[in-house]
C-alpha cells in the first residue's frame, strides 16, 4: 500500500489508487504481484534459456542466461 501511495504521488493523473489496494487481501496481492512473477521469471530464464544453452557449453549458458535476465 505504501508503494502504491508513493506511485500515486508521482503519477500525473489525479486519481487515487488506494481504493484498488483494499479490494484484495494483502496475502493474495503478495502472491499475485510478487511470488508468481518471480517464479515464472526464474523458470523462464534459469530453466528454459539455461537448459537450451547447456547443450552448447556450460559457461556460455550461465553467462547468456545471466545477461538476459539482467536486461
Buried (B, 14 or more C-beta within 10 A) or exposed (E): EEEEEEEBEEEEEEEEEEEEBEEEEEEEBEEEEEEEEEEEEEEBBBEEBBEEBEEEEEEEBBEBBEEEBEE
